[in-house]
Amino acid sequence: MPHTLTRRASLALVAAAALPRAQASTAPWKPAKPEFIVPSGAGAALDAAARKLTELLAREGLTESFVVSNRSGAHSIQALEILQRQSGNASLLMTLSSGYVTSAAQGALAPRLQEITPLVTLLREFTTVVVRADSPVRDAAGLIATLRRDPGALSIGIATTLGNHIHLGIAQPLQQAGVAVRGLRVVPYKSSAESTAALVGGHLDVVSATTPNLLPYLQNQRVRVIAIAADERLGGEFADAPTWKEQGVDYASQSFQGVATTARVTPQQQAFWVEAFGQVARLPEWQAFVALNQWKPHFLGPQQTQAALLQQIAQTRTLLATLGLEGTDAAGQAQAGAPRT
């Protein structure tokens, strides 16, 4: 597949939201039997956010209760296939995240799978690099020095796909620090919950994951944070966790979470969801949930989300080329990331 998006694919995000269908009734639209697709495994950060979001939508009387379905797989293709088959069904939602950006930037998504309707951006999240509490790697300097000598010296767990934002969350700062990142020994897992469990169980040396997946292990002092990809230190359990920047590597991630629906929804349907998510974002319970997970509120509407997606896809494509990760196909993921024996 070409490594650049076709004109059709580049405009798909905008075009999908601009194809209204005739309404049979002037009555206000509401979703019927809503379903939320999460492109990751159960228990991971995307899953937790989706379940909290749908719980609050239903509790506030904005929607009926949701069916939440996990569809983990390379490049979110399973989840996007479901949206593509149900084009025009505005009761079907999907988590929209930085994983979509990196998949599109790699050329891993057929143009038809990019025909979705972004609804909102909800928050920023931060990739974090951790080791076991008893690891000889103590800080970013130690990690960098080890991998400069031998890029394959340590096994690095990520979720869920080579070249995604979790992978870039460790590869990019290491590359900036002089590590030959094409030689890293990266092991993909179905979710960050699985990769972190493997780290604590002694099956990995390092994990790159977002903050919520690490909280239980940090509270139990079973992992040590090497670096976090934020502009400044976070609070709570991560108050003592150093950023990449304060350790001499000028890196902060642009990772985000939001929501999308299928292509060819009406403006009325799109407006319903934007208003509903706006109401949830203002709830103290949602704000407390975001703070607990060490995320940052970042609410954007459809047009701003579309513009940010297209900009990040272009930027990420350039970065992937620099790292030698452009065009990584789904079929090669497991082999490329298998541990050395």
Secondary structure by P-SEA (a helix, b strand, c coil): ccccccccccaaaaaaaccccccccccbbbbcbbbbbbccccccaaaaaaaaaaaaaaaacccccccccccccccaaaaaaaaaaacccccbbbbbcaaaaaaaaaccccccccccccccccbbbbbbbbcccccccccaaaaaaaaaaccccbbbbbccccccccccccaaaaaaacccccccbbbbcccaaaaaaaaaaccccbbbbcccccaaaaaacccccccccccccccccccccccccccccccccccccbbbbbccccaaaaaaaaaaaaaaaacaaaaaaaaaacbbbbbbcaaaaaaaaaaaaaaaaaaaaaacccccccccccccccccc
